[in-house]
Amino acid sequence: MFKCDRCTAVFTRKDNLTQHKKKHNGVRYSCEKCTSTFSYKSSCVRHMKTFHSIVYCKALLSIVCDIEKTFFTVRRLVLFINEYIPKLIH
């Protein structure tokens, strides 16, 4: 078990504790379209997808490359993948 040294939180995984500690250090993730901020990057990504229809695709593309790109519609993401993936194969 991994215990936070600043509060009573306990985690079964070290990476969850590391992420949790960022809350205490004031790390915030900002929405690219509004003034909302979040303690967790995943919450920010979910917010952008849900409220602004923005698809953040780094996780998807990290399998094949180091691209970090934001798409404002799923259609644009699909177009990008259809264009970019064949270039990686050749």
Phi and psi restraints in degrees (range 20) as a CNS / XPLOR table:
assign (resid 1 and name C) (resid 2 and name N)
       (resid 2 and name CA) (resid 2 and name C) 1.0 -115.6 20.0 2
assign (resid 2 and name N) (resid 2 and name CA)
       (resid 2 and name C) (resid 3 and name N) 1.0 118.3 20.0 2
assign (resid 2 and name C) (resid 3 and name N)
       (resid 3 and name CA) (resid 3 and name C) 1.0 -104.4 20.0 2
assign (resid 3 and name N) (resid 3 and name CA)
       (resid 3 and name C) (resid 4 and name N) 1.0 139.4 20.0 2
assign (resid 3 and name C) (resid 4 and name N)
       (resid 4 and name CA) (resid 4 and name C) 1.0 -74.9 20.0 2
assign (resid 4 and name N) (resid 4 and name CA)
       (resid 4 and name C) (resid 5 and name N) 1.0 135.4 20.0 2
assign (resid 4 and name C) (resid 5 and name N)
       (resid 5 and name CA) (resid 5 and name C) 1.0 -85.4 20.0 2
assign (resid 5 and name N) (resid 5 and name CA)
       (resid 5 and name C) (resid 6 and name N) 1.0 1.3 20.0 2
assign (resid 5 and name C) (resid 6 and name N)
       (resid 6 and name CA) (resid 6 and name C) 1.0 -113.6 20.0 2
assign (resid 6 and name N) (resid 6 and name CA)
       (resid 6 and name C) (resid 7 and name N) 1.0 -15.3 20.0 2
assign (resid 6 and name C) (resid 7 and name N)
       (resid 7 and name CA) (resid 7 and name C) 1.0 -151.1 20.0 2
assign (resid 7 and name N) (resid 7 and name CA)
       (resid 7 and name C) (resid 8 and name N) 1.0 -168.8 20.0 2
assign (resid 7 and name C) (resid 8 and name N)
       (resid 8 and name CA) (resid 8 and name C) 1.0 -92.3 20.0 2
assign (resid 8 and name N) (resid 8 and name CA)
       (resid 8 and name C) (resid 9 and name N) 1.0 6.4 20.0 2
assign (resid 8 and name C) (resid 9 and name N)
       (resid 9 and name CA) (resid 9 and name C) 1.0 -66.1 20.0 2
assign (resid 9 and name N) (resid 9 and name CA)
       (resid 9 and name C) (resid 10 and name N) 1.0 140.9 20.0 2
assign (resid 9 and name C) (resid 10 and name N)
       (resid 10 and name CA) (resid 10 and name C) 1.0 -132.9 20.0 2
assign (resid 10 and name N) (resid 10 and name CA)
       (resid 10 and name C) (resid 11 and name N) 1.0 138.9 20.0 2
assign (resid 10 and name C) (resid 11 and name N)
       (resid 11 and name CA) (resid 11 and name C) 1.0 -130.3 20.0 2
assign (resid 11 and name N) (resid 11 and name CA)
       (resid 11 and name C) (resid 12 and name N) 1.0 151.4 20.0 2
assign (resid 11 and name C) (resid 12 and name N)
       (resid 12 and name CA) (resid 12 and name C) 1.0 -87.9 20.0 2
assign (resid 12 and name N) (resid 12 and name CA)
       (resid 12 and name C) (resid 13 and name N) 1.0 -16.8 20.0 2
assign (resid 12 and name C) (resid 13 and name N)
       (resid 13 and name CA) (resid 13 and name C) 1.0 -122.7 20.0 2
assign (resid 13 and name N) (resid 13 and name CA)
       (resid 13 and name C) (resid 14 and name N) 1.0 139.8 20.0 2
assign (resid 13 and name C) (resid 14 and name N)
       (resid 14 and name CA) (resid 14 and name C) 1.0 -64.2 20.0 2
assign (resid 14 and name N) (resid 14 and name CA)
       (resid 14 and name C) (resid 15 and name N) 1.0 -38.2 20.0 2
assign (resid 14 and name C) (resid 15 and name N)
       (resid 15 and name CA) (resid 15 and name C) 1.0 -64.4 20.0 2
assign (resid 15 and name N) (resid 15 and name CA)
       (resid 15 and name C) (resid 16 and name N) 1.0 -31.1 20.0 2
assign (resid 15 and name C) (resid 16 and name N)
       (resid 16 and name CA) (resid 16 and name C) 1.0 -68.5 20.0 2
assign (resid 16 and name N) (resid 16 and name CA)
       (resid 16 and name C) (resid 17 and name N) 1.0 -38.2 20.0 2
assign (resid 16 and name C) (resid 17 and name N)
       (resid 17 and name CA) (resid 17 and name C) 1.0 -64.7 20.0 2
assign (resid 17 and name N) (resid 17 and name CA)
       (resid 17 and name C) (resid 18 and name N) 1.0 -43.4 20.0 2
assign (resid 17 and name C) (resid 18 and name N)
       (resid 18 and name CA) (resid 18 and name C) 1.0 -59.3 20.0 2
assign (resid 18 and name N) (resid 18 and name CA)
       (resid 18 and name C) (resid 19 and name N) 1.0 -45.1 20.0 2
assign (resid 18 and name C) (resid 19 and name N)
       (resid 19 and name CA) (resid 19 and name C) 1.0 -63.4 20.0 2
assign (resid 19 and name N) (resid 19 and name CA)
       (resid 19 and name C) (resid 20 and name N) 1.0 -42.1 20.0 2
assign (resid 19 and name C) (resid 20 and name N)
       (resid 20 and name CA) (resid 20 and name C) 1.0 -60.9 20.0 2
assign (resid 20 and name N) (resid 20 and name CA)
       (resid 20 and name C) (resid 21 and name N) 1.0 -41.0 20.0 2
assign (resid 20 and name C) (resid 21 and name N)
       (resid 21 and name CA) (resid 21 and name C) 1.0 -61.8 20.0 2
assign (resid 21 and name N) (resid 21 and name CA)
       (resid 21 and name C) (resid 22 and name N) 1.0 -26.0 20.0 2
assign (resid 21 and name C) (resid 22 and name N)
       (resid 22 and name CA) (resid 22 and name C) 1.0 -61.4 20.0 2
assign (resid 22 and name N) (resid 22 and name CA)
       (resid 22 and name C) (resid 23 and name N) 1.0 -30.1 20.0 2
assign (resid 22 and name C) (resid 23 and name N)
       (resid 23 and name CA) (resid 23 and name C) 1.0 -60.9 20.0 2
assign (resid 23 and name N) (resid 23 and name CA)
       (resid 23 and name C) (resid 24 and name N) 1.0 -42.8 20.0 2
assign (resid 23 and name C) (resid 24 and name N)
       (resid 24 and name CA) (resid 24 and name C) 1.0 -69.9 20.0 2
assign (resid 24 and name N) (resid 24 and name CA)
       (resid 24 and name C) (resid 25 and name N) 1.0 -28.8 20.0 2
assign (resid 24 and name C) (resid 25 and name N)
       (resid 25 and name CA) (resid 25 and name C) 1.0 -85.6 20.0 2
assign (resid 25 and name N) (resid 25 and name CA)
       (resid 25 and name C) (resid 26 and name N) 1.0 -0.7 20.0 2
assign (resid 25 and name C) (resid 26 and name N)
       (resid 26 and name CA) (resid 26 and name C) 1.0 80.0 20.0 2
assign (resid 26 and name N) (resid 26 and name CA)
       (resid 26 and name C) (resid 27 and name N) 1.0 17.0 20.0 2
assign (resid 26 and name C) (resid 27 and name N)
       (resid 27 and name CA) (resid 27 and name C) 1.0 -70.5 20.0 2
assign (resid 27 and name N) (resid 27 and name CA)
       (resid 27 and name C) (resid 28 and name N) 1.0 127.7 20.0 2
assign (resid 27 and name C) (resid 28 and name N)
       (resid 28 and name CA) (resid 28 and name C) 1.0 -130.5 20.0 2
assign (resid 28 and name N) (resid 28 and name CA)
       (resid 28 and name C) (resid 29 and name N) 1.0 146.7 20.0 2
assign (resid 28 and name C) (resid 29 and name N)
       (resid 29 and name CA) (resid 29 and name C) 1.0 -112.2 20.0 2
assign (resid 29 and name N) (resid 29 and name CA)
       (resid 29 and name C) (resid 30 and name N) 1.0 128.0 20.0 2
assign (resid 29 and name C) (resid 30 and name N)
       (resid 30 and name CA) (resid 30 and name C) 1.0 -101.9 20.0 2
assign (resid 30 and name N) (resid 30 and name CA)
       (resid 30 and name C) (resid 31 and name N) 1.0 140.4 20.0 2
assign (resid 30 and name C) (resid 31 and name N)
       (resid 31 and name CA) (resid 31 and name C) 1.0 -68.1 20.0 2
assign (resid 31 and name N) (resid 31 and name CA)
       (resid 31 and name C) (resid 32 and name N) 1.0 141.5 20.0 2
assign (resid 31 and name C) (resid 32 and name N)
       (resid 32 and name CA) (resid 32 and name C) 1.0 -78.5 20.0 2
assign (resid 32 and name N) (resid 32 and name CA)
       (resid 32 and name C) (resid 33 and name N) 1.0 -13.1 20.0 2
assign (resid 32 and name C) (resid 33 and name N)
       (resid 33 and name CA) (resid 33 and name C) 1.0 -113.7 20.0 2
assign (resid 33 and name N) (resid 33 and name CA)
       (resid 33 and name C) (resid 34 and name N) 1.0 -17.0 20.0 2
assign (resid 33 and name C) (resid 34 and name N)
       (resid 34 and name CA) (resid 34 and name C) 1.0 -145.1 20.0 2
assign (resid 34 and name N) (resid 34 and name CA)
       (resid 34 and name C) (resid 35 and name N) 1.0 -172.4 20.0 2
assign (resid 34 and name C) (resid 35 and name N)
       (resid 35 and name CA) (resid 35 and name C) 1.0 -91.6 20.0 2
assign (resid 35 and name N) (resid 35 and name CA)
       (resid 35 and name C) (resid 36 and name N) 1.0 7.0 20.0 2
assign (resid 35 and name C) (resid 36 and name N)
       (resid 36 and name CA) (resid 36 and name C) 1.0 -66.9 20.0 2
assign (resid 36 and name N) (resid 36 and name CA)
       (resid 36 and name C) (resid 37 and name N) 1.0 142.1 20.0 2
assign (resid 36 and name C) (resid 37 and name N)
       (resid 37 and name CA) (resid 37 and name C) 1.0 -129.8 20.0 2
assign (resid 37 and name N) (resid 37 and name CA)
       (resid 37 and name C) (resid 38 and name N) 1.0 156.6 20.0 2
assign (resid 37 and name C) (resid 38 and name N)
       (resid 38 and name CA) (resid 38 and name C) 1.0 -140.6 20.0 2
assign (resid 38 and name N) (resid 38 and name CA)
       (resid 38 and name C) (resid 39 and name N) 1.0 151.0 20.0 2
assign (resid 38 and name C) (resid 39 and name N)
       (resid 39 and name CA) (resid 39 and name C) 1.0 -76.2 20.0 2
assign (resid 39 and name N) (resid 39 and name CA)
       (resid 39 and name C) (resid 40 and name N) 1.0 -29.3 20.0 2
assign (resid 39 and name C) (resid 40 and name N)
       (resid 40 and name CA) (resid 40 and name C) 1.0 -116.8 20.0 2
assign (resid 40 and name N) (resid 40 and name CA)
       (resid 40 and name C) (resid 41 and name N) 1.0 137.5 20.0 2
assign (resid 40 and name C) (resid 41 and name N)
       (resid 41 and name CA) (resid 41 and name C) 1.0 -60.5 20.0 2
assign (resid 41 and name N) (resid 41 and name CA)
       (resid 41 and name C) (resid 42 and name N) 1.0 -40.0 20.0 2
assign (resid 41 and name C) (resid 42 and name N)
       (resid 42 and name CA) (resid 42 and name C) 1.0 -61.1 20.0 2
assign (resid 42 and name N) (resid 42 and name CA)
       (resid 42 and name C) (resid 43 and name N) 1.0 -35.0 20.0 2
assign (resid 42 and name C) (resid 43 and name N)
       (resid 43 and name CA) (resid 43 and name C) 1.0 -67.9 20.0 2
assign (resid 43 and name N) (resid 43 and name CA)
       (resid 43 and name C) (resid 44 and name N) 1.0 -38.8 20.0 2
assign (resid 43 and name C) (resid 44 and name N)
       (resid 44 and name CA) (resid 44 and name C) 1.0 -65.6 20.0 2
assign (resid 44 and name N) (resid 44 and name CA)
       (resid 44 and name C) (resid 45 and name N) 1.0 -45.1 20.0 2
assign (resid 44 and name C) (resid 45 and name N)
       (resid 45 and name CA) (resid 45 and name C) 1.0 -61.3 20.0 2
assign (resid 45 and name N) (resid 45 and name CA)
       (resid 45 and name C) (resid 46 and name N) 1.0 -44.0 20.0 2
assign (resid 45 and name C) (resid 46 and name N)
       (resid 46 and name CA) (resid 46 and name C) 1.0 -62.2 20.0 2
assign (resid 46 and name N) (resid 46 and name CA)
       (resid 46 and name C) (resid 47 and name N) 1.0 -42.4 20.0 2
assign (resid 46 and name C) (resid 47 and name N)
       (resid 47 and name CA) (resid 47 and name C) 1.0 -59.8 20.0 2
assign (resid 47 and name N) (resid 47 and name CA)
       (resid 47 and name C) (resid 48 and name N) 1.0 -47.8 20.0 2
assign (resid 47 and name C) (resid 48 and name N)
       (resid 48 and name CA) (resid 48 and name C) 1.0 -62.5 20.0 2
assign (resid 48 and name N) (resid 48 and name CA)
       (resid 48 and name C) (resid 49 and name N) 1.0 -38.2 20.0 2
assign (resid 48 and name C) (resid 49 and name N)
       (resid 49 and name CA) (resid 49 and name C) 1.0 -69.6 20.0 2
assign (resid 49 and name N) (resid 49 and name CA)
       (resid 49 and name C) (resid 50 and name N) 1.0 -45.0 20.0 2
assign (resid 49 and name C) (resid 50 and name N)
       (resid 50 and name CA) (resid 50 and name C) 1.0 -71.7 20.0 2
assign (resid 50 and name N) (resid 50 and name CA)
       (resid 50 and name C) (resid 51 and name N) 1.0 -46.6 20.0 2
assign (resid 50 and name C) (resid 51 and name N)
       (resid 51 and name CA) (resid 51 and name C) 1.0 -95.9 20.0 2
assign (resid 51 and name N) (resid 51 and name CA)
       (resid 51 and name C) (resid 52 and name N) 1.0 -22.8 20.0 2
assign (resid 51 and name C) (resid 52 and name N)
       (resid 52 and name CA) (resid 52 and name C) 1.0 -123.4 20.0 2
assign (resid 52 and name N) (resid 52 and name CA)
       (resid 52 and name C) (resid 53 and name N) 1.0 2.5 20.0 2
assign (resid 52 and name C) (resid 53 and name N)
       (resid 53 and name CA) (resid 53 and name C) 1.0 56.5 20.0 2
assign (resid 53 and name N) (resid 53 and name CA)
       (resid 53 and name C) (resid 54 and name N) 1.0 33.9 20.0 2
assign (resid 53 and name C) (resid 54 and name N)
       (resid 54 and name CA) (resid 54 and name C) 1.0 -95.9 20.0 2
assign (resid 54 and name N) (resid 54 and name CA)
       (resid 54 and name C) (resid 55 and name N) 1.0 130.0 20.0 2
assign (resid 54 and name C) (resid 55 and name N)
       (resid 55 and name CA) (resid 55 and name C) 1.0 -104.2 20.0 2
assign (resid 55 and name N) (resid 55 and name CA)
       (resid 55 and name C) (resid 56 and name N) 1.0 118.6 20.0 2
assign (resid 55 and name C) (resid 56 and name N)
       (resid 56 and name CA) (resid 56 and name C) 1.0 -97.7 20.0 2
assign (resid 56 and name N) (resid 56 and name CA)
       (resid 56 and name C) (resid 57 and name N) 1.0 115.5 20.0 2
assign (resid 56 and name C) (resid 57 and name N)
       (resid 57 and name CA) (resid 57 and name C) 1.0 -110.1 20.0 2
assign (resid 57 and name N) (resid 57 and name CA)
       (resid 57 and name C) (resid 58 and name N) 1.0 13.4 20.0 2
assign (resid 57 and name C) (resid 58 and name N)
       (resid 58 and name CA) (resid 58 and name C) 1.0 -57.2 20.0 2
assign (resid 58 and name N) (resid 58 and name CA)
       (resid 58 and name C) (resid 59 and name N) 1.0 -43.5 20.0 2
assign (resid 58 and name C) (resid 59 and name N)
       (resid 59 and name CA) (resid 59 and name C) 1.0 -60.2 20.0 2
assign (resid 59 and name N) (resid 59 and name CA)
       (resid 59 and name C) (resid 60 and name N) 1.0 -40.6 20.0 2
assign (resid 59 and name C) (resid 60 and name N)
       (resid 60 and name CA) (resid 60 and name C) 1.0 -65.6 20.0 2
assign (resid 60 and name N) (resid 60 and name CA)
       (resid 60 and name C) (resid 61 and name N) 1.0 -46.2 20.0 2
assign (resid 60 and name C) (resid 61 and name N)
       (resid 61 and name CA) (resid 61 and name C) 1.0 -84.6 20.0 2
assign (resid 61 and name N) (resid 61 and name CA)
       (resid 61 and name C) (resid 62 and name N) 1.0 -13.4 20.0 2
assign (resid 61 and name C) (resid 62 and name N)
       (resid 62 and name CA) (resid 62 and name C) 1.0 -64.6 20.0 2
assign (resid 62 and name N) (resid 62 and name CA)
       (resid 62 and name C) (resid 63 and name N) 1.0 -17.1 20.0 2
assign (resid 62 and name C) (resid 63 and name N)
       (resid 63 and name CA) (resid 63 and name C) 1.0 -65.3 20.0 2
assign (resid 63 and name N) (resid 63 and name CA)
       (resid 63 and name C) (resid 64 and name N) 1.0 -35.6 20.0 2
assign (resid 63 and name C) (resid 64 and name N)
       (resid 64 and name CA) (resid 64 and name C) 1.0 -115.7 20.0 2
assign (resid 64 and name N) (resid 64 and name CA)
       (resid 64 and name C) (resid 65 and name N) 1.0 -15.6 20.0 2
assign (resid 64 and name C) (resid 65 and name N)
       (resid 65 and name CA) (resid 65 and name C) 1.0 -162.1 20.0 2
assign (resid 65 and name N) (resid 65 and name CA)
       (resid 65 and name C) (resid 66 and name N) 1.0 -178.0 20.0 2
assign (resid 65 and name C) (resid 66 and name N)
       (resid 66 and name CA) (resid 66 and name C) 1.0 -104.7 20.0 2
assign (resid 66 and name N) (resid 66 and name CA)
       (resid 66 and name C) (resid 67 and name N) 1.0 23.1 20.0 2
assign (resid 66 and name C) (resid 67 and name N)
       (resid 67 and name CA) (resid 67 and name C) 1.0 -73.7 20.0 2
assign (resid 67 and name N) (resid 67 and name CA)
       (resid 67 and name C) (resid 68 and name N) 1.0 134.1 20.0 2
assign (resid 67 and name C) (resid 68 and name N)
       (resid 68 and name CA) (resid 68 and name C) 1.0 -123.7 20.0 2
assign (resid 68 and name N) (resid 68 and name CA)
       (resid 68 and name C) (resid 69 and name N) 1.0 107.8 20.0 2
assign (resid 68 and name C) (resid 69 and name N)
       (resid 69 and name CA) (resid 69 and name C) 1.0 -141.2 20.0 2
assign (resid 69 and name N) (resid 69 and name CA)
       (resid 69 and name C) (resid 70 and name N) 1.0 147.1 20.0 2
assign (resid 69 and name C) (resid 70 and name N)
       (resid 70 and name CA) (resid 70 and name C) 1.0 -109.9 20.0 2
assign (resid 70 and name N) (resid 70 and name CA)
       (resid 70 and name C) (resid 71 and name N) 1.0 135.5 20.0 2
assign (resid 70 and name C) (resid 71 and name N)
       (resid 71 and name CA) (resid 71 and name C) 1.0 -117.5 20.0 2
assign (resid 71 and name N) (resid 71 and name CA)
       (resid 71 and name C) (resid 72 and name N) 1.0 138.9 20.0 2
assign (resid 71 and name C) (resid 72 and name N)
       (resid 72 and name CA) (resid 72 and name C) 1.0 -89.4 20.0 2
assign (resid 72 and name N) (resid 72 and name CA)
       (resid 72 and name C) (resid 73 and name N) 1.0 -9.2 20.0 2
assign (resid 72 and name C) (resid 73 and name N)
       (resid 73 and name CA) (resid 73 and name C) 1.0 -144.1 20.0 2
assign (resid 73 and name N) (resid 73 and name CA)
       (resid 73 and name C) (resid 74 and name N) 1.0 155.3 20.0 2
assign (resid 73 and name C) (resid 74 and name N)
       (resid 74 and name CA) (resid 74 and name C) 1.0 -64.3 20.0 2
assign (resid 74 and name N) (resid 74 and name CA)
       (resid 74 and name C) (resid 75 and name N) 1.0 -35.6 20.0 2
assign (resid 74 and name C) (resid 75 and name N)
       (resid 75 and name CA) (resid 75 and name C) 1.0 -58.5 20.0 2
assign (resid 75 and name N) (resid 75 and name CA)
       (resid 75 and name C) (resid 76 and name N) 1.0 -44.6 20.0 2
assign (resid 75 and name C) (resid 76 and name N)
       (resid 76 and name CA) (resid 76 and name C) 1.0 -63.5 20.0 2
assign (resid 76 and name N) (resid 76 and name CA)
       (resid 76 and name C) (resid 77 and name N) 1.0 -39.2 20.0 2
assign (resid 76 and name C) (resid 77 and name N)
       (resid 77 and name CA) (resid 77 and name C) 1.0 -61.3 20.0 2
assign (resid 77 and name N) (resid 77 and name CA)
       (resid 77 and name C) (resid 78 and name N) 1.0 -46.8 20.0 2
assign (resid 77 and name C) (resid 78 and name N)
       (resid 78 and name CA) (resid 78 and name C) 1.0 -62.8 20.0 2
assign (resid 78 and name N) (resid 78 and name CA)
       (resid 78 and name C) (resid 79 and name N) 1.0 -42.6 20.0 2
assign (resid 78 and name C) (resid 79 and name N)
       (resid 79 and name CA) (resid 79 and name C) 1.0 -60.7 20.0 2
assign (resid 79 and name N) (resid 79 and name CA)
       (resid 79 and name C) (resid 80 and name N) 1.0 -42.4 20.0 2
assign (resid 79 and name C) (resid 80 and name N)
       (resid 80 and name CA) (resid 80 and name C) 1.0 -62.6 20.0 2
assign (resid 80 and name N) (resid 80 and name CA)
       (resid 80 and name C) (resid 81 and name N) 1.0 -47.3 20.0 2
assign (resid 80 and name C) (resid 81 and name N)
       (resid 81 and name CA) (resid 81 and name C) 1.0 -61.5 20.0 2
assign (resid 81 and name N) (resid 81 and name CA)
       (resid 81 and name C) (resid 82 and name N) 1.0 -44.4 20.0 2
assign (resid 81 and name C) (resid 82 and name N)
       (resid 82 and name CA) (resid 82 and name C) 1.0 -63.3 20.0 2
assign (resid 82 and name N) (resid 82 and name CA)
       (resid 82 and name C) (resid 83 and name N) 1.0 -29.8 20.0 2
assign (resid 82 and name C) (resid 83 and name N)
       (resid 83 and name CA) (resid 83 and name C) 1.0 -85.5 20.0 2
assign (resid 83 and name N) (resid 83 and name CA)
       (resid 83 and name C) (resid 84 and name N) 1.0 -40.5 20.0 2
assign (resid 83 and name C) (resid 84 and name N)
       (resid 84 and name CA) (resid 84 and name C) 1.0 -82.0 20.0 2
assign (resid 84 and name N) (resid 84 and name CA)
       (resid 84 and name C) (resid 85 and name N) 1.0 -41.8 20.0 2
assign (resid 84 and name C) (resid 85 and name N)
       (resid 85 and name CA) (resid 85 and name C) 1.0 -58.3 20.0 2
assign (resid 85 and name N) (resid 85 and name CA)
       (resid 85 and name C) (resid 86 and name N) 1.0 -45.7 20.0 2
assign (resid 85 and name C) (resid 86 and name N)
       (resid 86 and name CA) (resid 86 and name C) 1.0 -59.0 20.0 2
assign (resid 86 and name N) (resid 86 and name CA)
       (resid 86 and name C) (resid 87 and name N) 1.0 -32.7 20.0 2
assign (resid 86 and name C) (resid 87 and name N)
       (resid 87 and name CA) (resid 87 and name C) 1.0 -66.4 20.0 2
assign (resid 87 and name N) (resid 87 and name CA)
       (resid 87 and name C) (resid 88 and name N) 1.0 -32.2 20.0 2
assign (resid 87 and name C) (resid 88 and name N)
       (resid 88 and name CA) (resid 88 and name C) 1.0 -70.9 20.0 2
assign (resid 88 and name N) (resid 88 and name CA)
       (resid 88 and name C) (resid 89 and name N) 1.0 -32.9 20.0 2
assign (resid 88 and name C) (resid 89 and name N)
       (resid 89 and name CA) (resid 89 and name C) 1.0 -73.0 20.0 2
assign (resid 89 and name N) (resid 89 and name CA)
       (resid 89 and name C) (resid 90 and name N) 1.0 -35.8 20.0 2
